Amino acid sequence: APAGQGFQLHQPQDKVSVAAGQTLSLICTTSGDGPAGPVAWLKGWGSGNQTVYDQTGSFARVTRVVAESNTDFSIRIRDFQPEDAGTYYCVKFNRSLDGAEVFQHGKGTEVSLYGTTLLLSLVAAAVVLCFLLLSLFIAICMYRRKRRGEAASQRLAGPAAVRRSSPIPLPCCAGTPSTPSSEGLGPETSHLPSQQSSKEDNAIHYADLQPLPTAPQHGRSPGAACSEYASVMVAAK
């Protein structure tokens, strides 16, 4: 049978997280008879890979979990650092006359740091919180600006309504406006109401008395002053 026909390499870990400064354990086991050649651990794949451990070299921070085992090639990496993060591959090599070539390798274990993941999560949460606070601030500013605009419109509408209602000039009359009398009134004032009805008791009257130039006397008593009388009726609240 060809060499290594029943050989199997098992690298069960897909992703592993470790805190900076802690010890990382990477698992790799084999079964069956394989070709002659070492088993090694590589960081990365392709031309840029780095040998983390092999059976012939010496590595300061990397040791075997089960020393001198022919089936368990799991390793420990002490004092794990941020630059150690990456994807690690357990590789079985086949030794030949032309050198060592890859015979079989694991699917790879992606190793990350707890601190890096936590930092990215905190940054993302801070960005979302800032966006929510900014949105709330903009909404409050727009609401306050709208309220100020409505209040200003109401203040401007009040004086404009007062200016539109101008006094209505009426002919001169004798006596006080509040107690008109049929006696002593001239022909020009005979059309004014002589008495308020009971339905108008709740009305508010405004009288503006202003002196008028001297006019011909028409049956008024001597010494009576002429005035202009304007009445504006507003419903009482």
Salt bridges, closest charged atoms under 4 A:
ASP14 OD1 - LYS107 NZ 2.95
ASP84 OD2 - ARG61 NH1 3.06
GLU188 OE2 - ARG220 NH1 3.24
